Amino acid sequence: MDSEEEYMSPISTDDDEIMQDDSGDELSGPDDFDEDDFDEPDPDFGLSAKDMDKKKTAAHAVSFKVLEPSDIRRQQDDMMNDVNLILDLTKEDAAIMLRHFRWNKERLLEDYMDRPEKVLEAAGLNSSSSSQPKLQAVPGFVCDICCEDEEGLQTFAMKCGHRYCVNCYRQYLTQKIQDEGESARIQCPSDGCGRILDSRSLDLLVTPELTDRYNELLNRTYVEDKDTFKWCPAPDCPNAIECGVKKKDLDKIVPTVECLCGNRFCFGCANPDHQPAPCDLVKRWLKKYEEKSGAEARDAQTRSRTSLERYLHYYNRYANHEQSAKLDKDIAQKTEKKMVQLQTTSGMSWIEVQYLNSASQALQTCRQTLKWTYAFAFYLAKTNLTEIFEDNQKDLEMAVENLSEMFEKPINELSDPKLKVDIMDKTSYCNKRRIILLEDTAENLAKAKWTFNADLMNGSTLLLNKH
């Protein structure tokens, strides 16, 4: 990698302000890390069990839990049962209350104890009847919606008492659930009535397929109502992630999580994993990258040759790793075929050829990290700490290129036992160097030791004076 010393010096523009870090502490260098402390694979993603609620083992790792649809339903059921027992409400009414309070059980109980009648009304549980809703034929009934008055017409009313024929009620609910995507706050069809539909009433009126859709939508509102939950952004993935990292802390930590489907993403912004760069820098970089790519960068940054060269230095390396990552992904898609061929030609078992898959995964993960180190470095002001960062970056880059070169060897060479051991060693080394780099950046980020030429909290661009 080319020397970056001249590019790490911050630049200034007319509309820039000064942002300095008062801390003068320095993180220990790479030599202070014992590589044997880091076991392969990456410890923050080493668990294969569904429950990934784990103790934080490294500065760059966060605790999180993967929730499948059954887990999400179980959490809701547990809270409904608690409220049902404490307040002596039906399970259906407890569910409506919890949704009104966005699943904040403590606040619900506190408010209910203070003013129960007002809380019930606000939640949509006002009623004029204590009997359970049921389908029934009412003599002389005329439906206010369709004006049907047929003898023996099946009708339905919730506890609010507003009665309509079953066909009209069913059409109303189908429109709300299927067409409008509503679930948690479906009200009585009567104009001005705030009574909320409960699941027992729904079961009496609609098809099982529509009930399944209703429950799916309820699960979505449950996840979206909780600040510590996010859906996995992978296409067609039904899982959610629970993570306690708060929005106000996103300038101090990059909360990377991994779903059971294998998708690794940032819990803070839902973008693909962008360690070591904080979310705000990623947002800034992506905007700059889109607006000033290639020839456009030269037009947009003609203000000074220094600023142009500095930007292009990081832009080119970011783009190179992005392209290399795409090539690595293409290679990864061919890895299984190569593994099968290696079994055939060498007599190795499927387990014995897994080292190729491990190498492929390491290349993709390390390329992703390297790519974002250049966006991180672009906003990083020159300090003593940046020398350590540059050394870690350079070591990881060299390790990745060495592994990549070996990984592309033909099948007849890959069957060599010595080469297999070499690839396994280099795979392990890449993972270790990546962890060392992430630990260094994460520790300094958490302790606010980095000095950026961008304000991570206020959203303004701040460039430091040149040294």
C-alpha positions as CSV (number, residue, x, y, z in Angstrom):
1,M,0.0,0.0,0.0
2,D,1.3,3.5,-0.8
3,S,2.4,5.7,2.0
4,E,-0.5,7.7,3.4
5,E,1.3,10.1,5.7
6,E,0.8,13.1,3.4
7,Y,-2.9,12.3,3.1
8,M,-3.6,12.0,6.8
9,S,-2.9,15.7,7.3
10,P,-6.2,17.4,7.7
11,I,-7.3,20.2,5.4
12,S,-9.5,23.2,5.9
13,T,-12.2,25.1,3.9
14,D,-13.9,28.4,4.4
15,D,-17.0,27.0,6.1
16,D,-15.2,24.7,8.4
17,E,-14.9,24.9,12.2
18,I,-12.4,23.5,14.6
19,M,-13.1,20.2,16.6
20,Q,-10.3,18.9,18.8
21,D,-10.2,16.1,21.3
22,D,-8.7,17.1,24.7
23,S,-7.5,13.6,25.4
24,G,-3.8,13.1,25.0
25,D,-3.8,9.4,25.7
26,E,-2.6,6.9,23.2
27,L,-3.6,3.3,22.6
28,S,-0.9,0.7,22.8
29,G,0.5,-0.4,19.4
30,P,0.0,-3.6,17.5
31,D,3.0,-5.2,19.4
32,D,1.0,-5.0,22.6
33,F,-1.6,-7.4,21.2
34,D,-0.9,-11.1,21.5
35,E,-2.3,-12.7,18.4
36,D,-2.8,-16.0,20.3
37,D,-5.5,-14.2,22.3
38,F,-7.7,-14.2,19.2
39,D,-9.0,-17.5,18.2
40,E,-10.4,-18.2,14.7
41,P,-13.2,-17.7,13.7
42,D,-14.0,-14.1,14.7
43,P,-15.1,-14.4,18.3
44,D,-17.9,-11.9,18.0
45,F,-19.6,-14.1,15.4
46,G,-18.5,-17.5,16.5
47,L,-21.8,-18.7,17.9
48,S,-24.0,-21.0,15.8
49,A,-26.8,-21.4,18.3
50,K,-30.0,-19.5,17.8
51,D,-29.7,-17.6,21.0
52,M,-26.8,-15.2,20.5
53,D,-27.3,-13.2,23.7
54,K,-23.7,-13.2,24.8
55,K,-21.4,-11.4,27.1
56,K,-19.3,-8.8,25.4
57,T,-15.9,-10.3,24.8
58,A,-14.2,-7.5,22.8
59,A,-14.3,-3.8,22.3
60,H,-15.6,-4.1,18.8
61,A,-18.4,-6.6,19.7
62,V,-21.9,-5.9,21.0
63,S,-24.4,-8.2,22.8
64,F,-27.4,-9.1,20.8
65,K,-30.0,-11.8,20.3
66,V,-31.6,-13.2,17.2
67,L,-35.4,-13.6,17.4
68,E,-37.3,-16.0,15.1
69,P,-41.1,-15.5,14.6
70,S,-41.8,-18.0,17.4
71,D,-39.6,-16.1,19.8
72,I,-41.4,-12.8,19.0
73,R,-44.8,-14.4,19.6
74,R,-43.5,-16.0,22.8
75,Q,-42.3,-12.7,24.2
76,Q,-45.7,-11.1,23.5
77,D,-47.6,-14.0,25.1
78,D,-45.4,-13.8,28.2
79,M,-46.2,-10.1,28.7
80,M,-49.9,-10.6,28.0
81,N,-50.0,-13.4,30.6
82,D,-48.2,-11.1,33.2
83,V,-50.7,-8.3,32.6
84,N,-53.6,-10.7,32.6
85,L,-52.6,-12.0,36.0
86,I,-51.8,-8.7,37.6
87,L,-54.8,-6.7,36.4
88,D,-57.3,-9.5,36.0
89,L,-58.0,-8.6,32.4
90,T,-58.7,-11.1,29.6
91,K,-55.6,-12.0,27.5
92,E,-57.2,-10.2,24.5
93,D,-57.7,-7.0,26.5
94,A,-54.2,-7.3,28.0
95,A,-52.8,-7.5,24.4
96,I,-54.7,-4.3,23.3
97,M,-53.4,-2.5,26.4
98,L,-49.8,-3.5,25.8
99,R,-50.0,-2.4,22.2
100,H,-51.4,1.0,23.2
101,F,-48.4,1.4,25.6
102,R,-46.0,0.2,22.9
103,W,-45.2,-2.9,25.0
104,N,-44.0,-0.9,28.0
105,K,-45.4,-3.1,30.7
106,E,-44.2,-1.0,33.6
107,R,-45.7,2.2,32.3
108,L,-49.0,0.4,31.6
109,L,-49.2,-0.9,35.1
110,E,-48.3,2.4,36.7
111,D,-50.9,4.4,34.6
112,Y,-53.6,1.8,35.1
113,M,-53.2,1.8,38.9
114,D,-53.6,5.7,38.9
115,R,-56.6,6.0,36.5
116,P,-57.9,2.7,35.3
117,E,-61.1,4.0,33.5
118,K,-59.2,6.6,31.5
119,V,-56.5,4.1,30.5
120,L,-59.0,1.6,29.3
121,E,-60.8,4.2,27.2
122,A,-57.6,5.5,25.7
123,A,-56.6,2.0,24.8
124,G,-59.9,1.4,23.0
125,L,-61.5,-0.9,25.5
126,N,-64.5,1.2,26.4
127,S,-67.6,-1.1,26.4
128,S,-71.3,-1.2,27.1
129,S,-71.5,-5.0,27.5
130,S,-69.7,-7.5,29.7
131,S,-70.7,-10.5,27.6
132,Q,-68.3,-12.1,25.2
133,P,-68.9,-11.2,21.5
134,K,-70.5,-13.9,19.4
135,L,-72.2,-14.5,16.1
136,Q,-76.0,-14.4,16.4
137,A,-79.2,-13.8,14.4
138,V,-81.2,-10.9,15.8
139,P,-85.0,-10.7,15.0
140,G,-85.9,-7.6,13.0
141,F,-82.2,-6.6,12.5
142,V,-81.3,-4.3,9.6
143,C,-77.6,-3.8,8.8
144,D,-76.7,-0.1,8.8
145,I,-74.0,-0.7,6.1
146,C,-75.8,-2.8,3.5
147,C,-79.4,-2.4,4.7
148,E,-79.9,-6.2,4.6
149,D,-82.8,-7.4,6.7
150,E,-83.1,-11.1,5.8
151,E,-84.6,-13.4,8.4
152,G,-81.9,-15.3,10.3
153,L,-79.1,-13.0,9.1
154,Q,-75.9,-13.7,11.0
155,T,-74.6,-10.5,12.8
156,F,-71.8,-9.6,15.1
157,A,-71.0,-6.8,17.6
158,M,-68.0,-6.2,19.8
159,K,-68.5,-5.1,23.4
160,C,-69.3,-1.6,22.3
161,G,-72.6,-2.9,21.0
162,H,-72.4,-1.6,17.4
163,R,-73.9,-4.5,15.4
164,Y,-73.5,-5.3,11.6
165,C,-74.1,-8.3,9.5
166,V,-71.2,-10.8,9.3
167,N,-70.6,-10.2,5.6
168,C,-70.1,-6.5,6.0
169,Y,-67.9,-7.0,9.1
170,R,-65.8,-9.6,7.2
171,Q,-65.4,-7.2,4.2
172,Y,-64.4,-4.4,6.5
173,L,-61.7,-6.5,8.3
174,T,-60.4,-7.9,5.0
175,Q,-59.9,-4.4,3.7
176,K,-58.2,-3.3,6.9
177,I,-55.8,-6.3,7.2
178,Q,-55.2,-7.3,3.6
179,D,-55.4,-4.0,1.7
180,E,-54.3,-1.4,4.3
181,G,-52.0,-3.6,6.4
182,E,-53.6,-2.7,9.7
183,S,-53.7,-4.9,12.8
184,A,-53.0,-3.5,16.2
185,R,-55.5,-0.6,16.1
186,I,-58.4,-1.8,14.0
187,Q,-61.5,0.0,15.3
188,C,-65.2,-0.8,15.3
189,P,-66.7,0.1,11.9
190,S,-69.2,2.5,13.6
191,D,-68.2,6.2,12.9
192,G,-66.6,7.7,16.0
193,C,-66.3,4.4,18.0
194,G,-62.8,3.8,19.3
195,R,-63.3,0.2,20.4
196,I,-60.4,-1.9,19.2
197,L,-60.8,-5.3,17.6
198,D,-59.5,-8.2,19.6
199,S,-58.1,-11.5,18.4
200,R,-61.1,-13.6,19.7
201,S,-63.5,-11.5,17.6
202,L,-61.3,-11.7,14.6
203,D,-61.3,-15.5,14.8
204,L,-65.1,-15.6,14.6
205,L,-65.2,-13.5,11.4
206,V,-62.3,-14.2,9.0
207,T,-60.6,-17.1,7.3
208,P,-57.5,-18.7,8.9
209,E,-55.4,-17.3,6.1
210,L,-56.4,-13.7,7.0
211,T,-55.9,-14.5,10.7
212,D,-52.3,-15.6,9.9
213,R,-51.7,-12.3,8.0
214,Y,-53.2,-10.4,11.0
215,N,-50.8,-12.2,13.4
216,E,-47.9,-11.5,11.1
217,L,-48.7,-7.8,11.1
218,L,-49.0,-7.8,14.9
219,N,-45.5,-9.3,15.1
220,R,-44.2,-6.4,12.8
221,T,-45.8,-3.8,15.0
222,Y,-44.3,-5.4,18.1
223,V,-40.8,-5.2,16.7
224,E,-41.2,-1.7,15.3
225,D,-42.6,-0.4,18.6
226,K,-39.5,-1.5,20.5
227,D,-36.4,0.7,20.3
228,T,-34.1,-2.3,21.0
229,F,-35.5,-4.4,18.1
230,K,-34.8,-4.3,14.4
231,W,-35.8,-6.5,11.5
232,C,-33.0,-8.3,9.7
233,P,-32.8,-6.3,6.3
234,A,-32.0,-9.5,4.3
235,P,-34.7,-10.2,1.6
236,D,-37.4,-12.6,2.9
237,C,-35.8,-13.0,6.3
238,P,-38.4,-13.3,9.1
239,N,-36.0,-12.7,12.0
240,A,-35.5,-9.7,14.2
241,I,-32.4,-8.7,16.2
242,E,-32.6,-7.4,19.8
243,C,-29.7,-5.1,20.8
244,G,-29.4,-2.6,23.6
245,V,-27.2,0.0,21.8
246,K,-28.8,3.4,22.0
247,K,-28.9,5.9,19.1
248,K,-27.0,8.5,21.2
249,D,-24.1,6.1,21.5
250,L,-23.6,5.5,17.8
251,D,-20.6,8.0,17.7
252,K,-18.8,5.7,20.2
253,I,-19.6,2.2,18.9
254,V,-20.3,0.5,15.6
255,P,-23.0,-2.1,16.6
256,T,-22.5,-4.9,14.1
257,V,-24.8,-7.9,14.5
258,E,-25.3,-11.1,12.5
259,C,-28.7,-12.9,11.8
260,L,-29.2,-16.6,11.7
261,C,-29.6,-16.2,7.9
262,G,-25.9,-15.1,7.8
263,N,-26.6,-11.5,7.1
264,R,-24.2,-9.2,8.9
265,F,-25.3,-5.6,9.3
266,C,-25.1,-2.5,11.5
267,F,-27.9,-2.4,14.1
268,G,-27.6,1.4,14.2
269,C,-28.3,2.2,10.5
270,A,-29.2,-1.2,9.0
271,N,-26.5,-0.9,6.4
272,P,-24.2,-3.8,5.7
273,D,-21.4,-4.2,8.2
274,H,-19.2,-1.1,8.0
275,Q,-16.8,-1.5,10.9
276,P,-14.7,0.4,11.9
277,A,-16.5,3.5,10.5
278,P,-19.3,5.0,12.7
279,C,-22.8,5.4,11.2
280,D,-22.5,9.1,10.7
281,L,-19.2,8.9,8.8
282,V,-20.7,6.1,6.6
283,K,-23.7,8.3,5.8
284,R,-21.3,11.2,4.9
285,W,-19.0,9.0,2.9
286,L,-21.8,7.3,0.9
287,K,-23.2,10.7,-0.1
288,K,-19.8,11.9,-1.1
289,Y,-19.0,8.6,-2.9
290,E,-22.3,8.8,-4.9
291,E,-21.9,12.5,-5.8
292,K,-18.2,12.6,-6.5
293,S,-17.2,9.3,-8.1
294,G,-14.7,9.0,-10.8
295,A,-14.5,12.1,-13.1
296,E,-17.2,13.9,-11.1
297,A,-14.8,14.0,-8.2
298,R,-12.4,16.0,-10.2
299,D,-15.0,18.5,-11.1
300,A,-16.4,18.8,-7.6
301,Q,-13.1,19.1,-5.8
302,T,-11.2,21.7,-8.0
303,R,-10.9,24.0,-5.0
304,S,-7.4,22.8,-4.3
305,R,-5.1,20.2,-5.6
306,T,-4.4,19.0,-2.1
307,S,-8.0,18.3,-1.3
308,L,-8.5,16.6,-4.6
309,E,-5.5,14.3,-4.2
310,R,-6.5,13.5,-0.6
311,Y,-10.0,12.5,-1.6
312,L,-9.0,10.5,-4.6
313,H,-6.4,8.6,-2.5
314,Y,-9.1,7.2,-0.2
315,Y,-11.7,7.0,-2.9
316,N,-9.6,4.8,-5.2
317,R,-8.6,2.4,-2.4
318,Y,-12.2,2.2,-1.1
319,A,-13.4,1.5,-4.7
320,N,-10.6,-1.0,-5.3
321,H,-11.6,-3.0,-2.2
322,E,-15.3,-2.8,-3.1
323,Q,-14.5,-4.2,-6.6
324,S,-12.2,-6.9,-5.1
325,A,-15.0,-7.8,-2.6
326,K,-17.4,-8.4,-5.5
327,L,-14.8,-10.6,-7.3
328,D,-14.3,-12.5,-4.0
329,K,-18.0,-13.0,-3.8
330,D,-18.1,-14.4,-7.3
331,I,-15.2,-16.7,-6.4
332,A,-17.1,-17.7,-3.3
333,Q,-20.0,-18.8,-5.4
334,K,-17.7,-21.1,-7.3
335,T,-16.0,-22.4,-4.1
336,E,-18.5,-25.2,-3.5
337,K,-17.8,-26.5,-7.0
338,K,-14.1,-26.3,-6.4
339,M,-14.6,-28.2,-3.1
340,V,-16.5,-31.0,-4.9
341,Q,-13.7,-31.2,-7.6
342,L,-11.1,-31.4,-4.9
343,Q,-12.9,-34.3,-3.2
344,T,-13.0,-36.1,-6.5
345,T,-9.3,-35.6,-7.4
346,S,-7.7,-35.9,-4.0
347,G,-10.0,-38.3,-2.1
348,M,-10.5,-35.7,0.7
349,S,-13.8,-35.8,2.6
350,W,-16.3,-32.9,2.6
351,I,-15.1,-31.9,6.1
352,E,-11.5,-31.9,5.0
353,V,-12.1,-29.4,2.1
354,Q,-14.0,-26.9,4.3
355,Y,-10.8,-24.9,4.6
356,L,-11.6,-23.4,1.2
357,N,-15.0,-22.2,2.4
358,S,-13.3,-20.7,5.5
359,A,-10.8,-18.9,3.3
360,S,-13.5,-17.6,1.1
361,Q,-15.5,-16.2,4.0
362,A,-12.4,-14.6,5.5
363,L,-11.6,-12.9,2.2
364,Q,-15.0,-11.4,1.9
365,T,-15.2,-10.3,5.6
366,C,-11.7,-8.8,5.6
367,R,-12.3,-7.0,2.3
368,Q,-15.4,-5.4,3.7
369,T,-13.5,-4.2,6.7
370,L,-10.6,-2.9,4.6
371,K,-13.0,-1.0,2.4
372,W,-14.4,0.9,5.3
373,T,-11.0,1.6,6.8
374,Y,-10.4,4.0,4.0
375,A,-13.7,5.9,4.5
376,F,-12.8,6.0,8.2
377,A,-9.3,7.3,7.4
378,F,-10.6,10.0,5.1
379,Y,-12.3,11.7,8.1
380,L,-9.5,10.9,10.6
381,A,-7.3,13.8,11.6
382,K,-3.5,13.1,11.9
383,T,-2.4,12.2,15.4
384,N,0.0,9.8,17.0
385,L,-2.7,7.2,17.0
386,T,-3.2,7.2,13.3
387,E,0.3,5.6,12.8
388,I,-0.9,2.5,14.7
389,F,-4.1,2.5,12.6
390,E,-2.1,2.7,9.4
391,D,0.1,-0.1,10.5
392,N,-2.8,-2.3,11.3
393,Q,-4.5,-1.4,8.0
394,K,-1.3,-2.2,6.1
395,D,-0.9,-5.5,7.8
396,L,-4.4,-6.6,7.2
397,E,-4.2,-5.6,3.5
398,M,-1.0,-7.6,3.0
399,A,-2.5,-10.6,4.7
400,V,-5.6,-10.4,2.5
401,E,-3.7,-10.2,-0.7
402,N,-1.5,-13.1,0.3
403,L,-4.5,-15.3,1.0
404,S,-6.3,-14.2,-2.1
405,E,-3.3,-15.2,-4.2
406,M,-3.1,-18.6,-2.7
407,F,-6.9,-19.2,-2.9
408,E,-6.9,-18.8,-6.7
409,K,-4.5,-21.6,-7.3
410,P,-5.6,-24.5,-9.6
411,I,-7.2,-27.7,-8.2
412,N,-4.1,-29.8,-8.8
413,E,-2.1,-27.5,-6.5
414,L,-4.8,-27.2,-3.9
415,S,-4.6,-30.9,-3.2
416,D,-1.0,-30.4,-1.8
417,P,-1.2,-31.0,2.0
418,K,1.4,-28.3,2.5
419,L,-0.6,-25.7,0.6
420,K,-3.7,-26.7,2.5
421,V,-1.9,-26.0,5.8
422,D,-0.6,-22.7,4.4
423,I,-4.0,-21.5,3.3
424,M,-5.5,-22.5,6.8
425,D,-2.7,-20.5,8.5
426,K,-3.2,-17.5,6.3
427,T,-7.0,-17.6,6.8
428,S,-6.4,-17.6,10.6
429,Y,-3.9,-14.8,10.3
430,C,-6.3,-12.6,8.2
431,N,-9.0,-13.1,10.8
432,K,-6.6,-12.2,13.6
433,R,-5.3,-9.1,11.9
434,R,-8.9,-7.9,11.3
435,I,-9.7,-8.3,15.0
436,I,-6.6,-6.4,16.0
437,L,-7.5,-3.5,13.7
438,L,-11.1,-3.5,14.9
439,E,-10.1,-3.6,18.6
440,D,-7.7,-0.7,18.1
441,T,-10.3,1.5,16.4
442,A,-13.2,0.5,18.7
443,E,-11.3,1.1,21.9
444,N,-10.2,4.6,20.8
445,L,-13.7,5.3,19.5
446,A,-15.3,4.3,22.8
447,K,-12.8,6.5,24.7
448,A,-13.2,9.4,22.3
449,K,-9.5,9.4,21.5
450,W,-9.9,9.7,17.8
451,T,-9.9,13.3,16.3
452,F,-12.2,13.5,13.3
453,N,-12.6,16.3,10.8
454,A,-16.3,15.7,11.0
455,D,-18.7,16.2,14.0
456,L,-20.3,12.9,14.7
457,M,-23.0,14.3,16.9
458,N,-24.1,17.5,15.3
459,G,-24.0,16.5,11.7
460,S,-21.8,19.4,10.5
461,T,-18.6,19.0,8.6
462,L,-15.6,20.1,10.7
463,L,-12.1,20.2,9.2
464,L,-9.1,20.9,11.4
465,N,-6.3,23.4,10.6
466,K,-3.3,21.9,8.9
467,H,-0.3,21.1,11.1
